Amino acid sequence: MPTTPTTLTAPTTPTAPTTPAAPAAPRRPGDEPDESVPGPEVLPDVPPGPPHTPPGPPPATPVRCPNCGTENDPDRTLCIRCALLLDPGPPPEIRPPWWRRILRRRPRQAPTAGTRPRRRLWRRPRLTLPILLIVVACGVWFALPHLSGWFGFAKDETGTPEAVPPTRFRASSTAPGHPAGAAFDGFNNRYWAPSAAGPETGVGQYLECDFEQPVRVLKLVVFSGTSTKMDEFLTQARPARITVQLTSADGTRVTRKLRVKDQPGQQTFDLRGSEIVRARLTTDTTYGAGKDRRLAVAEIEFFGRRP
């Protein structure tokens, strides 16, 4: 008959009953503990490595001079070689012309925060520019007839006048050998003299000349007497006061009274006249008049501008 296998078991040792641990006695401050108290775990010493530094900014690029091409440090302002400004900055703003400044509209000012902009029931029209243009146009319109005179006056004041000699001459009377043309020939050692002689000689006598084309007269030069030498100058009578009458092409006459000094040589007078075609010089008073003395005028010259 089959047999049942037998299982062997090891004998068990009786276990002593576990008794609960007695509570620890109270410990006063400063007493040593009965048992060792577990402390923090001590790790093995590890040799320190190199300190970790954060990565810095990349090196700055050197600045190249626009003039000589030399490389300079980024913090430099002037080139180390040619001393030129390395970074001149943006060019200055060019001011717009005056007509653009007039036509440019100013930006509207934004209202202050928290306020309500006031509505304008009537908006004033912008009349400044139209009024200015109308005034300029009126000024140009009224100035057009006078522009030539203004330009001529400016030219007369800034330029040097030229000699404008007449082409035809005549006199109230002439003495033999002393015609009227002798006073306009450019020589001051030949003179004009009237035919009459005596204490009242010369008063009312005149010289008259015509210009081939209308001229603008600016100055008159008079050489009184017979010559520029003193011993010859006193031999005849000399004009003291002269009335000059200038006649223009349209018949307008300009009269000027001149006082002549009793001295030899050139005497210059300002005399203005436009479009002059004829001039007459009449003697009002004289110096040194007497018996057997005639009035003497050595030279008359006109200076001005030709058309």
BAFI-3210 file (N, C-alpha, C; in Angstrom, 3 decimals, decimal comma, padded with zeros to 6 digits):
// residues 307
n [1|2|3|4|5|6|7|8|9|10|11|12|13|14|15|16|17|18|19|20|21|22|23|24|25|26|27|28|29|30|31|32|33|34|35|36|37|38|39|40|41|42|43|44|45|46|47|48|49|50|51|52|53|54|55|56|57|58|59|60|61|62|63|64|65|66|67|68|69|70|71|72|73|74|75|76|77|78|79|80|81|82|83|84|85|86|87|88|89|90|91|92|93|94|95|96|97|98|99|100|101|102|103|104|105|106|107|108|109|110|111|112|113|114|115|116|117|118|119|120|121|122|123|124|125|126|127|128|129|130|131|132|133|134|135|136|137|138|139|140|141|142|143|144|145|146|147|148|149|150|151|152|153|154|155|156|157|158|159|160|161|162|163|164|165|166|167|168|169|170|171|172|173|174|175|176|177|178|179|180|181|182|183|184|185|186|187|188|189|190|191|192|193|194|195|196|197|198|199|200|201|202|203|204|205|206|207|208|209|210|211|212|213|214|215|216|217|218|219|220|221|222|223|224|225|226|227|228|229|230|231|232|233|234|235|236|237|238|239|240|241|242|243|244|245|246|247|248|249|250|251|252|253|254|255|256|257|258|259|260|261|262|263|264|265|266|267|268|269|270|271|272|273|274|275|276|277|278|279|280|281|282|283|284|285|286|287|288|289|290|291|292|293|294|295|296|297|298|299|300|301|302|303|304|305|306|307]
n.u [000,842|000,441|002,736|002,748|004,652|006,762|007,000|009,598|009,937|011,613|012,497|010,886|011,949|011,086|009,867|010,755|008,582|007,839|008,707|007,479|009,426|010,907|009,933|012,019|014,022|013,449|015,554|017,844|018,836|022,062|022,842|024,436|023,508|022,054|022,265|023,828|023,209|021,875|023,627|024,008|024,579|027,839|029,526|031,929|035,069|035,391|037,500|037,720|036,592|037,427|036,348|033,069|032,384|030,142|029,334|030,790|030,117|030,497|033,649|034,180|033,795|036,425|036,573|036,620|038,417|036,852|038,366|041,243|041,268|042,273|042,176|040,475|040,044|036,884|035,904|036,953|036,838|038,060|040,171|043,137|045,205|044,757|043,180|040,527|036,986|035,379|032,719|030,613|027,922|024,381|023,540|023,010|019,717|018,135|016,901|013,687|012,717|011,436|008,910|007,848|007,706|005,714|003,474|003,266|001,322|000,614|000,834|-002,081|-002,835|-003,015|-005,787|-005,805|-005,456|-008,389|-009,987|-012,577|-012,674|-013,511|-016,154|-016,147|-018,335|-018,088|-015,611|-012,678|-011,688|-008,662|-006,973|-004,572|-002,478|-003,742|-004,274|-001,683|-000,578|-002,164|-001,435|001,279|001,033|-000,322|001,625|003,683|002,369|001,911|004,532|005,784|005,907|007,947|010,211|012,316|013,384|014,267|016,204|017,932|018,712|020,076|022,163|023,422|024,351|026,154|027,904|030,499|030,295|030,393|032,013|029,948|029,988|028,684|027,331|026,685|027,097|026,475|026,268|025,289|026,683|029,875|033,342|035,957|037,988|037,370|035,288|032,072|032,445|034,976|034,702|033,931|035,771|037,587|040,029|041,674|043,078|042,066|039,365|035,921|034,453|032,278|031,180|030,870|032,384|033,248|032,166|029,711|029,829|029,158|026,983|023,972|024,816|025,109|025,875|025,089|024,286|023,809|022,861|023,574|022,100|019,570|020,676|021,647|022,274|024,626|026,728|028,426|031,195|033,200|035,538|036,650|037,396|040,289|042,344|044,052|046,208|047,314|048,262|047,309|044,655|043,485|043,290|040,968|037,365|035,373|032,841|030,510|028,013|025,902|023,215|021,862|020,137|018,418|017,079|014,776|013,908|011,143|010,445|010,489|011,877|014,694|015,973|018,847|020,742|024,049|026,934|029,986|033,353|035,938|038,497|041,239|041,161|039,544|036,071|033,515|030,118|027,075|024,572|021,499|019,625|017,342|017,127|018,178|018,503|019,379|021,306|021,703|023,782|023,703|025,111|024,884|026,079|029,395|033,002|035,664|035,004|035,406|036,716|037,503|037,495|036,450|033,994|035,109|035,201|036,751|036,340|033,660|032,191|030,244|029,035|027,756|025,394|024,954|022,170]
n.v [-001,182|002,224|004,647|007,529|010,472|011,768|014,838|016,643|018,811|021,585|021,888|024,297|027,154|028,318|031,572|034,361|036,325|039,597|042,514|045,717|048,685|050,607|053,843|056,666|058,259|061,461|064,184|066,551|069,917|070,014|067,473|064,427|062,485|059,192|057,398|057,350|059,957|059,963|061,697|064,145|062,845|062,311|063,312|062,107|063,830|065,918|067,005|070,514|071,990|074,033|077,490|078,434|080,585|082,967|083,225|085,970|089,131|089,177|090,015|093,454|094,966|096,471|099,943|101,312|103,868|106,325|107,914|107,353|104,612|103,272|100,976|101,391|101,490|100,512|102,363|104,814|108,222|109,950|109,403|107,453|107,932|109,968|111,741|112,242|112,627|109,798|108,864|110,795|111,199|111,734|113,736|117,341|118,721|120,054|123,260|123,952|125,845|129,284|129,511|126,982|126,796|128,644|127,512|125,169|123,270|123,521|120,952|119,697|120,351|117,918|117,178|117,647|114,937|113,628|115,800|117,351|118,093|121,309|122,106|123,931|126,251|128,088|128,343|130,058|131,383|130,695|133,313|134,547|133,877|134,291|137,098|138,106|137,412|138,979|141,568|141,585|141,285|143,666|145,540|144,959|145,613|148,409|149,241|148,729|150,853|152,404|150,915|151,010|153,544|153,188|151,189|152,597|154,663|153,205|152,209|154,585|155,468|153,518|153,065|154,402|157,509|158,367|160,364|162,556|164,143|167,028|167,563|169,768|173,340|176,626|180,177|183,167|185,372|185,870|186,479|187,522|184,825|183,324|181,130|179,485|176,743|176,435|176,103|173,510|171,746|170,137|171,171|173,154|175,496|177,126|179,338|180,399|183,533|186,308|188,866|191,474|193,877|195,262|196,865|195,616|193,335|190,068|189,384|187,800|186,590|183,515|179,996|177,339|173,954|170,912|167,469|164,498|162,142|161,358|161,707|160,692|162,941|163,449|164,810|167,994|169,705|172,530|174,770|177,686|181,046|182,008|180,122|177,434|178,377|180,682|183,324|183,794|183,276|185,451|187,496|188,043|188,444|186,357|183,815|184,036|183,272|180,831|179,839|176,807|175,123|172,287|170,456|167,981|165,171|165,128|167,740|168,624|170,680|171,242|173,222|174,600|176,431|177,472|178,135|179,459|179,140|181,596|180,667|179,040|176,038|172,784|172,529|170,754|169,828|168,435|167,352|166,500|164,845|163,350|161,773|163,929|166,384|168,910|171,640|174,638|177,261|180,029|183,125|184,791|186,518|188,034|187,704|190,052|191,859|194,541|197,448|196,829|194,104|190,804|188,225|184,945|181,510|178,561|175,726|173,381|170,489|167,513|164,767|161,492|159,004|157,034|156,044]
n.w [000,000|-000,664|000,544|002,615|002,254|004,760|006,403|007,753|010,437|011,881|015,318|017,235|018,955|022,073|022,429|024,289|026,210|025,085|026,631|027,298|026,660|029,164|030,025|029,283|031,707|033,100|032,007|033,125|032,213|030,880|031,670|030,649|027,888|028,058|025,975|022,781|020,551|017,346|014,796|012,092|008,788|007,754|004,996|002,633|002,155|-000,625|-003,167|-003,921|-007,023|-009,967|-009,753|-010,878|-013,405|-014,799|-018,325|-020,079|-021,897|-025,501|-027,088|-027,931|-031,158|-032,988|-033,918|-037,110|-038,682|-040,695|-042,333|-042,521|-042,179|-039,957|-037,253|-034,214|-030,630|-029,204|-027,356|-028,014|-029,154|-030,982|-033,804|-033,466|-035,117|-037,186|-035,838|-036,470|-036,094|-035,009|-034,888|-036,268|-035,978|-036,699|-039,611|-039,416|-039,095|-041,915|-042,406|-043,626|-046,622|-046,634|-047,816|-047,557|-044,823|-044,318|-045,570|-044,180|-041,993|-038,568|-036,065|-034,436|-031,071|-028,610|-026,461|-022,891|-020,617|-019,209|-019,648|-021,527|-024,888|-026,129|-028,221|-031,182|-032,367|-034,388|-036,733|-037,176|-040,243|-042,083|-042,922|-043,155|-045,001|-047,613|-047,399|-047,133|-049,634|-051,307|-050,491|-051,238|-054,028|-054,682|-053,902|-055,741|-058,111|-057,893|-057,702|-060,096|-062,130|-061,038|-060,832|-062,706|-062,193|-059,558|-059,885|-061,540|-059,821|-057,829|-059,370|-060,097|-057,620|-056,825|-058,971|-061,166|-062,723|-066,252|-068,772|-070,625|-073,306|-074,992|-078,338|-079,946|-079,831|-078,594|-077,931|-076,129|-077,076|-078,685|-078,378|-080,641|-081,591|-079,366|-079,264|-078,569|-078,570|-077,468|-074,758|-074,447|-075,462|-074,158|-073,343|-070,987|-071,310|-073,188|-073,759|-073,486|-074,279|-073,989|-076,362|-075,362|-073,139|-069,944|-066,840|-066,174|-067,645|-068,798|-067,115|-067,444|-069,786|-071,612|-072,039|-074,214|-074,948|-076,840|-076,661|-078,453|-078,060|-075,620|-072,279|-068,947|-066,559|-064,000|-062,713|-062,795|-064,073|-063,668|-065,019|-064,130|-065,357|-067,375|-067,440|-065,709|-064,350|-061,916|-062,471|-065,066|-064,646|-063,319|-065,147|-066,566|-066,184|-063,958|-063,561|-060,857|-059,778|-061,164|-063,178|-063,943|-066,415|-067,276|-069,915|-070,687|-072,862|-073,150|-072,782|-070,166|-067,630|-065,576|-063,046|-061,580|-059,240|-058,924|-056,938|-057,658|-056,774|-056,438|-057,680|-059,344|-061,381|-061,111|-060,349|-058,884|-059,170|-057,921|-060,035|-061,107|-063,574|-065,841|-069,047|-070,563|-073,034|-073,622|-072,330|-070,493|-069,375|-067,460|-066,605|-063,550|-061,617|-061,336|-060,809|-060,490|-062,554|-064,875|-066,552|-069,921|-069,486|-069,975|-069,507|-068,679|-069,362|-068,951|-069,244|-069,536|-068,329|-068,541|-066,645|-066,463|-067,416|-070,311|-072,403]
ca.u [000,000|001,268|003,085|002,672|005,926|006,709|007,708|010,242|009,925|012,596|011,834|010,758|012,444|010,082|010,251|010,419|007,579|008,413|008,225|007,605|010,570|010,530|010,108|013,275|013,893|013,628|016,936|017,980|019,773|023,468|023,159|024,861|022,484|022,430|022,609|024,320|022,152|022,363|023,840|023,889|025,474|029,060|029,907|033,390|035,634|035,574|038,365|036,973|036,973|037,599|035,090|032,254|032,124|029,150|029,941|030,700|029,734|031,541|034,569|033,661|034,464|037,126|035,968|037,531|038,345|036,377|039,308|042,497|041,068|042,936|041,273|040,560|039,266|035,471|035,578|037,617|036,027|038,884|041,086|044,462|046,211|044,476|042,390|039,217|035,861|035,035|031,260|030,120|026,504|023,507|023,715|022,032|018,464|018,116|015,685|012,968|012,623|010,400|007,577|007,340|007,346|004,429|002,397|003,191|000,299|001,087|000,029|-003,078|-002,447|-003,935|-006,397|-005,260|-006,188|-009,436|-010,782|-013,370|-012,404|-014,657|-016,554|-016,244|-019,477|-017,647|-014,180|-012,133|-010,971|-007,240|-006,886|-003,262|-001,766|-004,344|-004,081|-000,281|-000,380|-002,824|-000,604|002,483|000,649|-000,599|002,888|004,379|001,627|002,163|005,969|006,304|006,332|009,094|011,341|013,449|014,005|015,004|017,419|018,849|019,275|021,069|023,328|024,114|025,013|027,225|028,833|031,260|029,742|031,299|031,878|028,927|030,196|027,655|027,748|026,456|027,308|026,149|026,366|024,556|027,587|031,247|034,419|036,811|038,983|036,916|033,932|031,407|033,014|036,202|034,351|033,560|036,726|038,449|041,276|041,392|043,874|041,288|038,156|034,863|034,263|031,272|031,725|030,831|033,328|032,903|031,852|028,543|029,954|028,948|025,707|022,953|025,392|024,907|026,374|024,057|024,789|022,842|023,387|023,076|021,082|019,236|021,625|021,336|023,320|024,832|027,671|028,869|032,543|033,409|036,844|036,368|038,520|040,949|043,305|044,239|047,328|046,803|048,561|046,418|043,273|042,994|043,335|039,623|036,294|034,997|031,460|030,340|026,797|025,452|021,935|021,916|018,806|018,469|015,827|014,671|013,342|009,710|010,252|010,577|013,073|015,208|016,811|019,693|021,633|025,342|027,866|031,329|034,419|036,879|039,793|041,494|041,076|038,259|035,041|032,529|028,791|026,075|023,503|020,725|018,625|017,137|016,734|018,527|018,931|019,908|021,720|022,060|024,435|023,561|025,872|024,084|027,026|030,769|034,143|036,714|034,544|035,928|036,930|038,256|037,506|035,334|033,743|035,874|034,925|037,732|035,853|032,425|032,131|029,100|029,267|026,511|025,282|024,263|021,095]
ca.v [000,000|003,423|005,308|009,014|011,021|012,462|016,118|016,916|020,227|021,875|022,252|025,732|027,573|029,209|033,004|035,009|037,390|040,952|043,449|047,103|049,456|051,577|055,232|057,302|059,152|062,874|064,639|067,958|070,587|069,831|066,073|063,669|061,494|057,797|056,763|058,289|060,512|059,969|063,036|064,191|061,965|062,987|062,883|062,100|065,064|065,959|068,168|071,572|072,208|075,456|078,253|078,600|081,994|083,056|083,718|087,425|089,593|088,938|091,163|094,506|095,088|097,766|100,940|101,676|105,292|106,522|108,718|106,644|103,168|102,701|100,398|102,036|100,860|100,935|103,482|106,040|109,190|110,450|108,410|107,501|108,307|111,241|112,574|112,558|112,152|108,460|108,756|112,183|111,277|112,049|115,110|118,288|118,870|121,207|124,042|124,099|127,239|130,095|129,285|125,745|127,046|129,349|126,608|124,001|123,371|123,079|119,831|120,059|119,984|116,937|117,657|117,101|113,759|113,897|116,962|117,180|119,215|122,185|122,165|125,291|126,417|128,869|128,200|131,229|130,990|131,026|134,379|135,197|133,676|135,042|138,539|138,386|137,350|140,144|142,746|141,515|141,549|145,104|146,261|144,793|146,338|149,850|149,528|148,491|152,061|153,053|150,003|151,487|154,654|152,672|150,534|153,635|155,356|152,325|152,156|155,872|155,613|152,536|153,058|155,608|158,119|158,557|161,660|162,623|165,443|167,453|167,558|171,089|174,406|177,999|181,125|184,412|186,156|185,360|187,399|186,924|183,870|182,610|180,647|178,687|175,394|176,386|175,701|172,100|170,997|169,295|171,861|174,234|176,694|177,914|179,705|181,149|184,893|187,060|189,995|192,718|194,043|196,401|196,501|194,728|192,282|188,685|189,159|187,421|185,807|182,076|178,941|176,314|172,784|169,844|166,105|163,753|161,233|161,692|161,176|160,918|163,813|163,275|165,787|169,081|170,180|173,876|175,413|179,118|181,890|181,747|179,035|176,906|179,077|181,816|184,606|183,922|183,172|186,743|188,521|188,305|188,248|184,962|183,686|183,835|182,465|180,289|179,126|175,693|174,642|171,034|170,179|166,570|164,897|165,438|169,158|168,971|171,455|171,201|174,403|174,533|177,577|177,055|179,184|179,090|179,771|182,390|179,999|178,279|174,583|172,087|172,609|169,725|170,030|167,389|167,851|165,318|165,019|162,149|161,972|165,316|166,619|170,272|172,283|176,058|177,823|181,482|183,798|185,752|187,503|187,754|188,191|190,761|192,586|195,897|197,988|195,975|192,712|189,971|186,981|183,835|180,152|177,719|174,393|172,849|169,046|166,800|163,341|160,774|157,701|156,994|155,052]
ca.w [000,000|-000,799|001,796|002,567|002,704|006,037|006,376|009,023|010,823|012,925|016,570|017,491|020,280|022,668|022,441|025,555|026,031|024,918|027,644|026,794|027,186|030,194|029,554|029,697|032,860|032,713|032,035|033,396|031,292|031,210|031,898|029,501|027,506|028,333|024,704|021,749|019,702|015,937|014,217|010,615|008,052|007,304|003,660|002,433|001,621|-002,087|-003,500|-004,684|-008,423|-010,338|-009,567|-012,088|-013,754|-015,901|-019,589|-020,256|-023,251|-026,520|-027,252|-028,814|-032,460|-033,116|-034,802|-038,193|-039,010|-042,077|-043,116|-042,820|-042,093|-038,789|-036,267|-032,917|-029,572|-029,297|-026,486|-028,470|-029,893|-032,075|-034,381|-032,849|-036,119|-037,859|-034,925|-037,037|-035,303|-035,491|-035,044|-036,328|-035,660|-037,847|-040,122|-038,847|-039,827|-042,805|-042,224|-044,895|-047,082|-045,975|-048,347|-046,987|-043,434|-044,286|-045,962|-043,302|-040,952|-037,279|-035,534|-033,434|-029,724|-028,041|-025,203|-021,653|-020,150|-018,234|-020,036|-022,737|-025,805|-026,380|-029,625|-031,718|-033,258|-035,560|-036,915|-037,855|-041,472|-042,163|-043,917|-043,118|-046,256|-048,735|-047,241|-047,422|-051,084|-051,924|-050,217|-052,083|-055,413|-054,820|-053,851|-057,021|-059,153|-057,783|-057,791|-061,444|-062,851|-060,414|-060,716|-063,505|-061,481|-058,394|-060,365|-062,016|-058,663|-057,211|-060,256|-060,012|-056,332|-056,660|-060,099|-061,483|-063,939|-067,378|-069,446|-071,684|-073,949|-075,964|-079,756|-080,554|-078,853|-078,977|-076,826|-076,340|-077,924|-078,626|-078,750|-081,677|-081,106|-078,157|-079,574|-077,532|-078,558|-076,669|-073,393|-074,444|-076,285|-073,333|-073,011|-070,050|-071,598|-074,153|-073,024|-074,155|-073,765|-074,772|-077,120|-074,599|-072,042|-069,114|-065,444|-066,101|-068,652|-068,375|-066,451|-068,417|-070,880|-071,379|-072,915|-074,422|-075,680|-077,104|-076,670|-079,608|-077,528|-074,223|-071,297|-067,524|-066,029|-062,564|-062,187|-063,666|-063,739|-064,194|-064,914|-064,275|-065,773|-068,651|-067,346|-064,360|-063,736|-061,167|-063,113|-066,200|-064,170|-062,851|-066,198|-067,058|-065,201|-063,732|-063,072|-059,415|-059,638|-062,458|-063,207|-064,897|-066,800|-068,030|-070,619|-071,046|-074,185|-073,155|-072,536|-068,750|-067,328|-064,211|-062,843|-060,390|-059,080|-058,392|-056,502|-058,102|-055,997|-057,231|-057,617|-060,564|-061,271|-061,268|-059,324|-059,229|-058,574|-058,161|-060,899|-061,501|-064,620|-066,656|-070,438|-070,867|-074,419|-073,761|-071,086|-070,634|-068,210|-067,514|-065,557|-062,787|-061,073|-061,743|-060,038|-061,216|-063,739|-064,947|-067,888|-070,835|-068,999|-070,436|-068,761|-069,249|-068,867|-069,636|-069,604|-068,956|-068,591|-067,961|-066,358|-066,198|-068,052|-071,591|-072,383]
c.u [000,866|001,486|003,079|003,981|005,738|007,550|008,250|010,261|010,909|011,870|011,893|011,199|011,426|010,624|009,783|009,438|008,258|007,784|008,398|008,739|010,075|010,744|011,379|013,024|014,086|015,073|016,960|018,927|021,198|023,849|023,558|023,781|023,019|022,884|023,089|023,188|022,658|022,460|023,696|024,943|026,645|029,457|031,405|033,839|035,882|036,450|037,595|037,506|037,147|036,286|034,385|031,955|031,130|029,806|029,704|030,270|030,852|032,430|034,019|034,486|035,192|036,454|037,006|037,316|037,862|037,355|040,544|042,378|041,737|041,883|041,547|039,737|037,828|035,138|036,236|036,638|036,758|039,832|042,466|045,532|045,975|043,594|041,059|038,128|035,378|033,536|030,686|028,648|025,670|023,723|022,673|020,803|018,475|016,790|014,975|012,902|011,407|009,018|007,000|006,958|006,009|003,279|002,249|002,188|000,859|000,229|-000,926|-002,644|-003,492|-004,518|-005,772|-006,132|-007,202|-010,282|-011,511|-013,104|-013,670|-014,947|-016,726|-017,404|-019,086|-016,134|-013,659|-011,383|-009,520|-007,039|-005,504|-002,544|-002,430|-004,150|-002,643|-000,012|-001,019|-001,999|000,643|002,145|000,360|000,682|003,666|003,697|001,925|003,642|006,523|006,701|007,600|010,322|012,550|014,162|014,799|016,290|018,431|019,492|020,340|022,334|024,114|024,905|026,197|028,257|029,545|030,691|030,822|031,035|030,843|029,067|029,073|028,233|027,559|026,523|026,874|026,203|025,571|025,365|028,994|032,213|035,282|037,888|038,570|035,482|033,355|031,991|034,294|035,926|033,979|034,558|037,669|039,773|040,943|042,311|043,251|039,926|037,167|034,730|033,195|031,908|031,802|031,873|032,928|032,538|030,698|028,645|029,733|027,620|024,636|023,492|025,271|025,641|025,289|024,645|023,679|023,571|022,760|021,969|020,762|020,191|021,095|022,506|023,387|025,720|028,027|030,218|032,753|034,854|036,619|037,621|039,131|041,855|043,345|045,426|046,829|047,071|047,693|044,952|042,686|042,957|041,963|038,617|035,906|033,547|031,442|029,110|026,301|024,110|022,001|020,493|018,969|017,095|015,824|013,990|011,862|009,422|010,307|011,909|013,399|016,180|017,574|020,626|022,898|026,165|029,277|032,343|035,375|038,281|039,994|041,355|039,659|037,360|033,880|031,239|027,913|024,904|022,757|019,687|018,549|016,663|017,006|019,030|019,559|020,247|022,113|022,633|024,438|024,311|024,999|024,953|028,442|031,756|035,068|036,276|035,087|036,113|037,854|038,386|036,246|035,173|034,483|035,478|035,821|037,135|034,592|032,353|030,918|029,484|027,951|026,534|024,515|023,175|021,580]
c.v [001,216|004,080|006,805|009,563|011,857|013,708|016,380|018,408|020,406|022,288|023,744|026,029|028,526|030,617|033,605|036,119|038,749|041,858|044,850|047,838|050,481|052,976|055,833|058,261|060,571|063,305|066,151|068,583|070,433|068,404|065,400|062,680|060,097|057,107|057,825|058,720|060,543|061,391|063,025|063,327|062,762|062,438|062,899|063,416|064,938|067,166|069,217|071,728|073,693|076,209|078,468|080,082|082,050|083,599|085,216|087,802|089,333|090,177|092,152|094,590|096,428|098,652|101,356|103,147|105,466|107,294|107,925|105,141|102,519|102,173|101,025|101,257|101,355|102,142|104,785|106,913|109,729|109,368|108,584|107,964|109,691|112,172|113,015|111,978|110,827|108,307|110,165|112,315|111,633|113,473|116,046|118,436|120,163|121,940|124,219|125,551|127,942|129,789|127,966|125,929|127,777|128,393|125,413|124,234|122,818|121,929|120,308|119,552|119,053|117,469|116,970|115,945|114,152|115,107|116,676|118,364|119,991|122,252|123,621|125,373|127,181|128,800|129,378|130,803|131,444|132,042|135,014|135,085|134,390|136,545|138,927|138,374|138,549|141,397|142,758|141,828|143,033|145,924|146,158|145,590|147,839|150,202|149,368|149,781|152,702|152,153|150,505|152,645|154,192|151,996|151,563|154,391|154,510|152,242|153,454|156,003|154,676|152,568|154,391|156,225|158,311|159,918|161,558|163,994|165,785|167,484|168,902|172,154|175,740|178,870|182,373|185,372|185,598|186,454|186,740|186,033|183,091|182,120|179,825|177,284|175,292|175,962|174,225|171,236|170,125|169,924|173,036|175,438|177,524|178,171|180,397|182,506|185,579|188,286|191,268|192,691|195,258|195,950|195,523|193,585|190,908|188,423|188,913|186,658|184,317|181,249|177,875|175,196|171,760|168,501|165,341|162,791|161,647|160,987|161,439|161,684|163,635|164,357|166,804|169,573|171,520|174,290|176,900|179,862|181,444|180,537|178,535|177,543|180,380|183,144|184,833|183,933|184,542|187,824|188,880|188,072|186,772|184,882|183,423|182,980|182,086|179,612|178,080|175,218|173,428|170,772|168,721|166,412|165,227|166,902|169,577|169,659|171,375|172,355|174,264|175,736|177,120|178,278|178,709|179,854|180,516|181,811|179,206|176,777|174,072|172,312|171,708|169,966|168,822|167,985|166,650|165,684|163,780|162,536|163,416|165,405|168,006|170,819|173,721|176,542|179,338|182,102|184,860|186,868|187,068|188,247|188,994|191,477|194,012|196,313|197,064|194,532|192,004|188,768|185,847|182,535|179,213|176,383|174,063|171,363|168,446|165,339|162,704|159,408|157,835|155,930|153,675]
c.w [000,000|000,552|001,607|003,052|003,943|005,958|007,742|009,272|011,938|014,171|016,782|018,890|020,840|022,788|023,734|025,292|026,034|025,929|027,104|027,486|028,172|029,672|030,108|030,825|032,419|032,945|032,172|032,390|031,772|031,464|030,623|029,145|027,779|027,078|023,736|020,837|018,263|015,387|012,707|009,961|007,503|005,957|003,513|001,810|000,128|-002,415|-004,313|-006,095|-008,731|-010,193|-010,902|-012,311|-014,911|-017,167|-019,747|-021,667|-024,256|-026,658|-028,273|-030,091|-032,542|-034,151|-035,834|-038,560|-040,446|-042,948|-043,532|-042,715|-040,909|-037,815|-034,911|-031,919|-029,611|-028,445|-026,908|-029,267|-031,110|-032,530|-033,771|-033,819|-036,710|-037,029|-035,517|-036,153|-035,870|-035,742|-035,082|-035,999|-036,880|-038,319|-039,525|-039,729|-040,644|-042,644|-043,559|-045,317|-046,494|-046,498|-047,857|-045,522|-043,327|-044,570|-045,032|-042,188|-039,656|-036,759|-034,446|-032,072|-029,127|-026,743|-024,004|-021,182|-019,080|-018,556|-021,330|-023,665|-026,107|-027,870|-030,040|-032,699|-034,523|-035,629|-037,718|-039,110|-041,428|-043,290|-043,979|-044,458|-047,432|-048,616|-047,563|-048,923|-051,784|-051,710|-051,087|-053,536|-055,633|-054,781|-055,148|-058,116|-059,097|-057,924|-059,198|-062,167|-062,292|-060,346|-061,497|-062,814|-060,276|-058,819|-060,866|-060,873|-057,976|-058,058|-060,197|-058,721|-056,185|-057,775|-060,259|-062,761|-064,992|-068,012|-070,560|-072,375|-074,920|-077,380|-080,443|-079,458|-079,454|-077,721|-077,160|-077,212|-077,738|-079,043|-079,814|-081,056|-079,871|-078,377|-078,416|-077,440|-077,755|-075,233|-073,305|-075,208|-075,475|-072,960|-072,094|-070,222|-072,727|-073,540|-073,957|-073,482|-074,607|-075,436|-076,289|-073,489|-071,248|-067,722|-065,322|-067,095|-068,035|-067,730|-067,511|-069,607|-070,558|-072,419|-073,011|-075,271|-075,816|-077,101|-077,830|-079,211|-076,093|-073,261|-069,891|-066,917|-064,515|-061,970|-063,265|-063,150|-064,437|-063,945|-065,189|-064,727|-067,085|-068,625|-065,908|-063,651|-063,110|-061,883|-064,337|-065,768|-063,827|-063,928|-066,722|-065,935|-065,121|-063,240|-061,562|-059,112|-061,021|-062,248|-064,315|-065,154|-067,709|-068,622|-071,057|-072,389|-074,247|-072,838|-071,087|-068,460|-065,833|-064,061|-061,533|-060,378|-058,366|-058,006|-056,825|-057,258|-056,926|-057,059|-058,896|-060,308|-061,354|-060,070|-059,758|-058,459|-058,891|-058,922|-061,459|-062,550|-065,483|-068,052|-070,885|-072,309|-074,600|-072,375|-071,383|-069,298|-068,347|-066,334|-064,890|-062,208|-061,426|-060,694|-060,983|-062,477|-063,700|-066,389|-068,667|-070,325|-069,488|-069,503|-069,456|-068,551|-069,655|-070,090|-068,825|-069,325|-067,862|-067,770|-065,977|-066,846|-069,364|-071,543|-072,836]
res [m|p|t|t|p|t|t|l|t|a|p|t|t|p|t|a|p|t|t|p|a|a|p|a|a|p|r|r|p|g|d|e|p|d|e|s|v|p|g|p|e|v|l|p|d|v|p|p|g|p|p|h|t|p|p|g|p|p|p|a|t|p|v|r|c|p|n|c|g|t|e|n|d|p|d|r|t|l|c|i|r|c|a|l|l|l|d|p|g|p|p|p|e|i|r|p|p|w|w|r|r|i|l|r|r|r|p|r|q|a|p|t|a|g|t|r|p|r|r|r|l|w|r|r|p|r|l|t|l|p|i|l|l|i|v|v|a|c|g|v|w|f|a|l|p|h|l|s|g|w|f|g|f|a|k|d|e|t|g|t|p|e|a|v|p|p|t|r|f|r|a|s|s|t|a|p|g|h|p|a|g|a|a|f|d|g|f|n|n|r|y|w|a|p|s|a|a|g|p|e|t|g|v|g|q|y|l|e|c|d|f|e|q|p|v|r|v|l|k|l|v|v|f|s|g|t|s|t|k|m|d|e|f|l|t|q|a|r|p|a|r|i|t|v|q|l|t|s|a|d|g|t|r|v|t|r|k|l|r|v|k|d|q|p|g|q|q|t|f|d|l|r|g|s|e|i|v|r|a|r|l|t|t|d|t|t|y|g|a|g|k|d|r|r|l|a|v|a|e|i|e|f|f|g|r|r|p]
***
